[in-house]
C-alpha cells in the first residue's frame, strides 16, 4: 500500500514500487514515533502524563520547547484519497497508522495537527532535526488536498515544525488551489505508473528519495553501482552467487584496511606523524564522557526540586547530562521551579559534581588529533 509518507519517493521514482520491499525501522524512526506520541497527548494531558513513550526517548520529548506549538489542535488526523474517484475522506483520529479500512485504490496518510481559524484550514507536520521545507512537500500537499476536499475549504496554511536540540523551527506555505489541483494530477500519474502491465519497462530514478527506499537492496541502479565498485561487469542481475562473492570481497577489503591501520598505529605509537594544518596522528590522551552516579544525582534532585517523579527523570537506569537537562525542563514547565533552564541545570550539575557524582574518564588512544 502506498501511503502519504512515501509520496516523495513514489512520485520521483514510481518504479521503486515494483521492487521487493524490506521494511527497516531505524533509531531515527523510533525516536520520531515517540516524539509524535508525546506531542499528540501533551496539550491535553500535560508533560509528565504524555510521556507514554519508551524510556530511552523521554529525554528527546522533554527537550521540546512547547511554547507556541499547536498542541491544542486536533492530533493524528488520518485521511484517504481514492485515485479512481478523486474523492477524499477522513478515516479517523489517533489510529496509529492503521489503514486496514482503506480500499485498494485509496492512498492513506496522517497529519500530525489540524485546525480551523476564521475560514482558514491549518495542517502541520512535526519533523526531526533535519531541515525540511514546507513549500512543495508532498506529505503536506497530500494532507492539504485531502482536508480541503473533506471540509470544503480552499484557504490552507501548511507548516513543517522541525524539532532540533530543544528548539522548534517553523516554516509555512499557503498552497494555492491550482497547486493542489496540479499535485492531485501528479499523484494520479505516479500511482498509475506503479501499476504493472504487459511489456511495461520500469526505469529507476536515483536521488535523495533513495535514502529510505524499502526497495534499495534490490534496485538495479544500486546493484549495478555495487558491481562497478567491485570491478565486475555492470550487469543488472544480482543473484545469490553475486551476493556471496560481494560479501567475501568486502571481508577481504576490510581485512586489508585493518592490517594497514594496525601498521600505521604501530609506527605512530612511537613517532607522531605531522599531518599539517595543526593536525597530527599519534599517541595522545583523549577526553572521554563524564561518568555520572545515578544515586548521587537522585539525592541532589530530591533536595533541590520537590515533587514526585523528578529524581526518576534525572536519574533513570543510567543518568546522563541530557536526562538532567530534560528533568529541569519538565520541572520548569510544571512551575515547580523557576527558570532560566540553563542556570538551573548549571546549579544542579555543580552540586552533583561537588558530591562526586560526575567524574571524567580519560583514556590513551592512537589516532588523529589537533595539536
C-alpha positions in Angstrom: 0.0 0.0 0.0 1.3 3.5 -0.9 1.0 5.9 2.0 1.5 9.7 2.1 4.8 9.4 3.9 6.2 7.6 0.7 4.9 10.1 -1.8 8.2 11.9 -2.3 9.8 8.6 -3.4 6.8 7.3 -5.4 6.4 10.5 -7.4 10.1 10.8 -8.0 10.6 7.0 -8.9 7.3 5.1 -9.4 9.3 2.1 -10.5 10.5 1.7 -6.9 7.1 0.2 -6.0 7.8 -2.7 -8.4 10.8 -3.8 -6.3 10.7 -6.3 -3.3 10.4 -4.1 -0.2 12.3 -4.6 3.0 11.0 -2.5 5.9 13.5 -1.4 8.4 12.8 0.8 11.4 15.8 3.0 12.2 16.6 4.6 15.6 15.6 7.9 14.0 12.3 6.5 13.0 11.7 5.1 16.5 12.6 8.5 18.0 10.2 10.2 15.6 7.3 7.9 16.6 8.0 8.7 20.3 8.1 12.4 19.5 4.7 12.2 17.7 3.1 10.2 20.5 4.3 12.8 23.1 3.1 15.8 21.1 -0.2 14.1 20.4 -1.1 14.0 24.1 0.9 16.7 25.8 -1.6 19.5 25.0 -4.5 17.9 26.9 -2.7 15.8 29.5 0.5 17.7 30.4 4.2 16.9 30.2 4.5 14.0 32.7 1.3 12.2 31.7 2.2 12.4 28.0 5.5 10.6 28.5 3.9 7.3 27.4 7.0 6.5 25.3 9.9 4.1 25.7 12.3 5.2 28.4 15.2 5.9 26.1 13.2 8.5 24.1 11.8 10.5 27.1 14.7 13.0 27.1 14.1 13.7 23.4 10.4 14.6 24.2 11.2 16.6 27.2 13.7 18.7 25.2 11.0 20.1 23.0 10.1 23.7 23.6 6.3 23.6 23.7 5.8 27.4 23.7 3.7 28.4 20.7 3.4 24.9 19.3 -0.1 23.9 18.0 -0.6 21.2 20.7 -4.2 22.3 21.4 -5.4 21.3 17.9 -6.8 18.0 16.5 -3.9 15.5 16.5 -3.1 12.5 14.3 -5.8 13.0 11.8 -5.9 10.3 9.1 -7.2 10.8 5.5 -7.6 8.6 2.5 -7.6 9.7 -1.2 -9.2 7.5 -3.9 -7.1 7.8 -7.1 -10.0 6.4 -9.2 -12.8 8.6 -8.0 -10.8 11.7 -6.8 -12.7 11.7 -3.5 -11.1 12.1 -0.1 -12.4 11.1 3.4 -11.3 11.3 7.0 -10.5 7.9 8.3 -10.3 8.9 12.0 -8.0 10.3 14.6 -5.4 8.6 16.7 -5.4 5.5 14.5 -1.7 4.8 14.9 -1.3 4.4 11.1 -3.9 1.6 11.0 -5.1 1.9 7.4 -6.8 -1.5 7.2 -10.1 0.1 6.3 -8.8 1.5 3.0 -9.7 0.1 -0.4 -7.1 -1.0 -3.0 -7.3 2.4 -4.8 -7.0 4.6 -1.8 -3.8 6.2 -0.6 -3.9 6.9 3.2 -1.9 9.4 5.3 -1.9 11.0 8.7 -1.2 14.7 9.5 0.1 15.5 13.0 -2.1 18.5 13.7 -5.1 20.0 12.0 -7.3 23.0 12.9 -9.5 25.8 11.6 -9.4 29.5 12.2 -11.6 32.2 10.6 -12.3 30.2 7.4 -8.8 29.0 7.1 -7.5 25.5 7.3 -4.2 24.6 9.1 -2.2 21.4 8.6 1.1 20.9 10.5 3.7 18.2 10.5 6.4 17.6 13.1 9.8 16.5 11.8 13.2 15.8 13.4 16.4 17.9 13.3 17.0 17.6 9.6 15.5 20.8 7.9 12.5 20.0 5.6 11.0 22.8 3.5 7.2 23.2 3.7 6.9 24.5 0.1 6.3 21.6 -2.3 6.5 18.9 0.4 4.4 16.0 -0.9 3.2 14.9 2.5 1.9 18.3 3.4 0.3 18.7 0.0 -1.5 15.4 0.4 -2.9 16.5 3.8 -3.8 19.9 2.5 -5.5 18.4 -0.6 -7.5 15.8 1.4 -8.5 18.3 4.1 -9.6 20.9 1.5 -11.8 18.3 -0.2 -13.3 16.8 3.1 -14.1 20.2 4.7 -14.8 22.2 1.6 -12.2 24.8 2.2 -9.7 26.4 -0.2 -7.6 28.6 2.0 -4.9 26.4 3.6 -1.8 27.1 5.7 0.7 24.2 5.6 3.5 24.1 8.1 6.6 22.0 8.9 7.8 22.1 12.5 11.4 20.9 12.9 12.3 19.8 16.4 16.0 20.3 16.9 18.1 20.4 20.1 15.2 21.6 22.2 14.2 24.3 19.8 11.5 24.3 17.2 11.9 25.8 13.7 8.8 26.5 11.8 8.3 27.3 8.1 5.0 27.5 6.4 3.4 27.8 3.0 0.0 28.5 1.6 -0.6 26.3 -1.5 -3.0 27.8 -4.0 -6.0 25.8 -5.3 -4.1 25.5 -8.6 -1.1 24.0 -6.9 -3.3 21.5 -5.0 -5.0 20.6 -8.3 -1.7 20.1 -10.0 -0.5 17.9 -7.2 -3.6 15.7 -7.5 -2.9 15.1 -11.2 0.8 14.4 -10.4 -0.3 11.9 -7.7 -2.7 10.1 -10.1 0.0 9.9 -12.8 2.5 8.4 -10.3 0.0 5.9 -9.0 -0.8 4.7 -12.5 2.9 4.5 -13.3 3.4 2.0 -10.4 0.8 -0.4 -11.8 2.2 -3.5 -13.6 1.3 -4.1 -17.2 2.2 -6.3 -20.2 5.6 -5.3 -21.6 5.9 -2.4 -19.1 9.5 -1.4 -18.8 10.2 0.3 -15.5 13.0 2.8 -15.3 14.6 3.8 -12.0 15.4 7.3 -10.9 18.1 7.9 -8.3 18.1 10.9 -5.9 17.5 11.9 -2.3 14.4 9.8 -2.2 16.6 6.6 -2.4 17.8 7.1 1.2 14.8 5.4 2.9 13.6 3.4 -0.1 12.4 -0.1 1.0 13.5 -1.4 -2.4 17.0 -0.1 -2.1 18.6 -3.6 -1.7 17.1 -4.9 -4.9 17.2 -1.8 -7.1 19.1 -2.4 -10.3 20.7 1.1 -10.1 22.2 0.2 -6.7 23.3 -3.3 -7.5 24.9 -2.0 -10.7 26.9 0.5 -8.7 28.0 -2.2 -6.3 29.2 -4.4 -9.1 31.2 -1.5 -10.6 32.8 -0.8 -7.2 33.9 -4.5 -7.1 35.2 -4.3 -10.7 32.5 -6.5 -12.1 30.7 -6.2 -15.4 27.8 -3.7 -14.9 25.0 -6.2 -15.5 21.6 -5.5 -14.0 21.2 -9.0 -12.5 22.4 -9.7 -8.9 21.9 -13.2 -7.7 22.8 -15.2 -4.6 26.3 -16.1 -6.0 27.0 -12.5 -6.7 25.9 -11.6 -3.2 28.2 -14.2 -1.7 31.1 -13.0 -3.8 30.4 -9.4 -2.8 30.4 -10.4 0.9 33.7 -12.3 0.5 35.3 -9.4 -1.3 34.1 -7.0 1.3 35.7 -9.1 4.1 39.0 -9.1 2.1 38.8 -5.3 1.7 38.1 -4.8 5.5 41.0 -7.2 6.4 43.4 -5.2 4.2 42.3 -1.9 5.6 42.5 -3.2 9.2 46.1 -4.5 8.6 47.1 -1.2 7.1 45.7 0.7 10.1 47.5 -1.7 12.5 50.8 -1.0 10.8 50.2 2.7 10.9 49.3 2.7 14.6 52.4 0.6 15.4 54.5 3.3 13.8 52.6 6.2 15.3 52.7 4.7 18.8 56.4 5.7 19.0 56.6 8.5 16.4 54.0 11.2 15.9 53.0 11.9 12.3 52.6 15.6 11.5 49.6 15.9 9.2 49.9 19.6 8.7 47.3 22.4 9.4 47.6 21.9 13.1 46.8 18.2 13.0 48.8 15.1 13.9 48.4 11.3 14.1 49.9 9.5 17.1 49.6 8.6 20.8 47.6 11.2 22.7 45.2 11.4 25.6 41.5 11.6 24.8 38.8 13.1 26.9 36.0 10.7 27.5 32.5 11.2 28.6 31.6 12.2 32.1 30.7 9.3 34.3 27.6 10.2 36.3 26.5 8.4 39.5 22.7 8.0 39.3 22.3 7.6 43.1 24.0 10.9 43.8 22.0 12.6 41.0 18.8 11.4 42.6 19.8 12.6 46.1 20.7 16.1 44.8 17.5 16.4 42.7 15.3 15.3 45.6 16.9 18.1 47.8 16.6 20.8 45.0 13.3 20.0 43.4 10.3 18.9 45.4 7.6 16.7 43.9 7.2 13.1 42.9 8.9 11.8 39.7 11.7 14.4 39.1 14.5 12.3 40.5 13.5 9.4 38.3 13.5 11.7 35.2 17.0 13.0 36.1 18.4 9.6 37.1 16.8 6.7 35.2 18.6 3.4 34.8 21.6 5.4 33.6 21.8 9.1 34.4 23.2 11.4 31.7 23.6 15.2 31.3 20.7 15.1 28.9 18.4 13.4 31.4 19.3 16.0 34.0 18.5 18.9 31.5 15.2 17.2 30.5 14.2 16.8 34.1 14.8 20.5 34.8 12.8 21.4 31.7 9.8 19.3 33.0 10.1 21.0 36.4 10.0 24.5 34.9 7.1 23.6 32.6 5.2 22.4 35.6 6.2 25.5 37.6 7.9 23.5 40.3 11.0 25.7 40.0 11.7 28.9 38.1 13.9 29.3 35.1 16.0 30.1 33.2 16.7 26.5 32.4 20.4 26.8 31.7 21.0 28.4 35.1 19.0 25.7 36.9 20.8 23.0 35.1 24.2 24.6 35.9 23.4 24.9 39.6 22.2 21.3 40.0 25.0 19.9 37.9 27.6 21.7 40.0 26.1 20.3 43.2 26.2 16.8 41.7 29.9 17.3 40.7 30.8 18.6 44.2 29.4 15.5 45.8 31.4 13.3 43.4 28.5 12.4 41.2 30.3 13.4 38.0 33.8 12.3 37.1 35.7 12.3 33.8 37.5 9.3 32.4 40.5 10.0 30.2 42.0 7.2 28.0 45.1 6.9 25.9 44.4 6.3 22.2 46.2 6.3 18.9 44.7 8.3 16.0 44.3 11.8 14.5 44.0 14.8 16.8 44.6 18.6 16.8 47.9 19.9 18.1 
